Amino acid sequence: MRPSGPQTGKARGRGRRLRRRKGRRRRKAHGGHISVEARVNERIRAPEVRLVGPKGEQIGIVSVSEALKLAAEADLDLVEVAPTARPPVCKLMDYGKFKYESAVKARESRKNQTQTVVKEIKLRPKIDPHDYGTKRGHVERFLKAGDKVKVTIMFRGREQSRPELGFRLLQRLAEDVEGLGFVESQPKQDGRNMIMVIGPHRKKNENRTHAGQVNSRSVPAQRAADAAPPPPPAESEPPADGEAAAGPA
């Protein structure tokens, strides 16, 4: 006999509860969810904490209620900075200002990071000379912009038995652009393709950037020198003995 409707619903509910319990056990076994947000003020659950003042001074181990009282008197927040310590370390600070300054620093660090972009150019072993010139121009343009270039030779059909054709083509391309880049990854076979990576010369790019900075600094100095008033004329020396002073006739 098939179970009735209510019994089936109870069985389904019991199965869902069992699955939820298993999920909780699994999360607990793996450490649970890790929160990147620091605990602030009333969210701190430890009974006592090691308190640090707003200027870094060590106040000592105090209860959470006393630490919250000190934070309220100083019009600051109580922030848990080391939750794994025993007891946890908390600091008095302006948490809103701290988060804003941290976000600004992170944004500046991302802005100063040099992101390397890898461009890809695909060639055939028996490429037309005109097409080769076009592809080489693309590689030169990418290297001048400071990007890496991944050159891929695609073999088809019987061309797979002639890998030396692709190797010679890659060598030719590396020699043609050696003034702008160097072979960072030697040609290697990858299935039906042969791949080589060319990187830009970093020293030349840095020298170019440094020269641009020097020029940008010298232009305002030159403008200031041009705008400066001319020096006053030197006073005439008195006439020597025996020489008549110039005057009206």
C-alpha positions in Angstrom: 0.0 0.0 0.0 1.2 3.5 -0.8 1.3 5.9 2.2 -1.3 8.6 2.5 -0.8 12.2 1.8 -0.1 13.5 5.4 2.4 10.7 6.0 4.2 11.5 2.8 4.4 15.2 3.8 5.8 14.2 7.2 8.4 12.0 5.6 9.5 14.9 3.3 9.7 17.3 6.3 11.8 14.8 8.2 14.1 14.4 5.2 14.6 18.2 4.9 15.4 18.4 8.6 18.0 15.6 8.3 19.6 17.4 5.3 19.7 20.7 7.2 21.4 19.0 10.2 23.9 17.3 7.9 24.7 20.6 6.3 25.2 22.3 9.7 27.5 19.5 10.8 29.5 19.7 7.5 29.9 23.5 7.9 30.9 23.1 11.5 33.5 20.4 10.6 35.0 22.7 8.0 35.1 25.7 10.3 31.9 27.3 9.2 31.6 30.6 7.4 34.5 33.0 7.9 33.4 36.7 8.3 35.9 39.3 7.1 34.0 42.1 9.0 35.5 42.8 12.4 33.2 42.7 15.5 32.4 46.2 16.8 30.9 47.3 20.1 28.0 45.1 21.2 28.8 42.4 18.7 31.9 41.4 20.7 31.0 38.2 22.6 34.1 37.6 24.8 33.5 38.4 28.5 36.9 40.2 28.8 39.3 41.7 26.3 42.8 43.1 26.1 42.2 46.8 25.5 44.5 49.1 23.4 44.0 52.8 23.5 43.5 55.0 20.4 47.2 56.0 20.3 48.4 52.4 20.7 48.8 52.5 24.5 48.2 49.3 26.4 45.3 49.7 28.9 45.2 46.0 30.0 42.7 43.2 30.4 39.2 44.7 31.2 35.7 43.4 30.9 33.7 44.1 27.8 31.3 46.4 29.7 34.1 48.5 31.0 35.7 48.7 27.5 32.4 49.8 26.0 32.1 52.4 28.7 35.6 53.8 27.9 34.7 53.8 24.2 31.5 55.8 24.9 33.3 58.3 27.0 35.9 58.9 24.3 33.2 58.9 21.6 35.0 56.0 19.8 34.2 52.5 18.8 35.4 49.3 20.4 36.8 47.1 17.6 38.1 43.5 17.9 41.4 43.5 16.0 42.7 40.1 17.1 39.7 37.7 17.7 41.9 34.6 17.9 44.0 35.9 20.9 43.2 34.8 24.4 41.7 37.1 25.5 40.8 38.9 22.2 42.5 42.2 21.5 40.3 45.2 21.1 41.2 48.8 20.2 39.5 52.1 20.7 39.1 53.8 17.3 36.8 55.7 14.9 35.7 52.6 12.9 34.0 54.6 10.1 37.2 56.7 9.5 39.3 53.5 9.7 37.2 51.7 7.1 37.3 54.8 4.8 41.1 55.1 5.1 41.5 51.4 4.5 39.4 51.6 1.3 41.4 54.5 0.0 44.7 52.7 0.6 43.4 49.6 -1.1 42.3 51.7 -4.1 45.6 53.4 -4.3 47.5 50.1 -4.1 45.4 48.7 -6.9 46.0 51.8 -9.0 49.8 51.5 -8.6 49.9 47.9 -9.5 51.1 47.1 -13.0 48.7 44.8 -14.7 50.3 42.6 -17.3 48.0 42.0 -20.3 48.6 39.0 -22.6 47.6 39.5 -26.2 47.3 36.6 -28.6 48.2 36.4 -32.3 47.4 33.3 -34.4 49.4 32.4 -37.5 49.5 29.5 -40.0 52.7 27.7 -41.0 52.3 28.8 -44.6 51.2 32.4 -44.1 51.2 34.9 -46.9 54.0 37.5 -46.7 51.5 40.4 -46.6 49.6 38.7 -43.8 52.8 38.1 -42.0 53.7 41.8 -42.2 50.3 42.7 -40.8 50.6 40.2 -37.9 54.1 41.4 -37.1 52.8 45.0 -37.0 50.2 43.9 -34.4 52.9 42.3 -32.3 55.1 45.4 -32.4 52.1 47.5 -31.4 51.4 45.3 -28.4 55.0 45.3 -27.3 55.3 49.0 -27.6 52.2 49.3 -25.3 54.0 47.1 -22.7 51.9 44.0 -23.2 53.0 40.4 -23.6 52.2 38.6 -26.8 51.2 34.9 -27.1 52.0 33.7 -30.6 50.1 30.6 -31.7 50.9 28.6 -34.8 47.9 26.5 -35.9 48.6 23.2 -37.7 46.0 21.5 -39.8 45.9 18.2 -41.6 49.3 17.2 -42.9 50.9 20.3 -41.5 51.1 18.5 -38.2 53.9 16.3 -39.5 56.0 19.4 -40.3 56.5 21.2 -36.9 59.7 22.7 -38.1 57.7 25.1 -40.3 56.1 26.6 -37.3 59.4 26.6 -35.3 61.1 28.6 -38.1 58.3 31.0 -38.4 58.4 31.7 -34.7 62.1 32.2 -34.8 61.7 34.6 -37.7 59.1 36.6 -35.8 61.3 36.8 -32.6 64.2 38.1 -34.7 62.0 40.7 -36.4 60.8 42.2 -33.1 63.9 41.6 -30.9 64.3 45.4 -30.6 61.0 45.6 -28.8 60.7 42.3 -26.9 62.4 39.1 -26.0 61.3 35.4 -26.0 59.9 34.8 -22.6 58.7 31.3 -23.3 60.4 29.2 -26.0 58.3 27.5 -28.7 56.6 24.4 -27.5 54.1 22.0 -29.0 50.6 22.0 -27.5 48.4 19.5 -29.4 47.8 20.9 -32.8 49.3 24.2 -32.0 52.8 25.6 -31.2 53.0 28.4 -28.7 55.6 31.1 -27.9 55.4 34.1 -25.6 57.2 37.3 -26.2 57.6 39.9 -23.4 58.4 43.6 -23.8 61.8 45.0 -22.7 61.0 46.5 -19.3 64.1 48.6 -19.1 63.2 50.6 -22.2 59.7 51.2 -20.9 61.1 52.4 -17.6 63.6 54.7 -19.3 60.9 56.1 -21.5 58.7 56.8 -18.4 61.7 58.4 -16.5 62.5 60.6 -19.5 58.9 61.7 -19.7 59.0 62.6 -16.0 62.2 64.6 -16.4 60.9 66.5 -19.4 57.6 67.3 -17.6 59.7 68.7 -14.7 62.1 70.7 -16.9 59.2 72.5 -18.8 57.9 74.4 -15.8 61.5 75.4 -14.8 62.2 76.7 -18.3 58.9 78.6 -18.3 59.8 80.2 -15.0 63.2 81.2 -16.3 61.6 82.7 -19.4 59.1 84.6 -17.3 61.7 86.1 -14.9 62.5 89.8 -15.5 65.8 90.6 -17.1 68.6 91.7 -14.8 69.2 95.4 -14.3 71.9 97.1 -16.5 75.3 97.3 -14.9 76.3 100.8 -13.7 78.8 102.6 -15.9 82.3 102.8 -14.5 83.7 106.3 -13.7 86.1 107.7 -16.4 89.7 107.1 -15.9 92.2 110.0 -15.3 92.9 112.0 -18.4 89.7 111.0 -20.0 86.9 113.6 -20.4 83.5 112.7 -19.3 80.9 112.7 -21.9 78.5 115.6 -21.6 76.5 118.1 -23.6 78.5 120.0 -26.0 
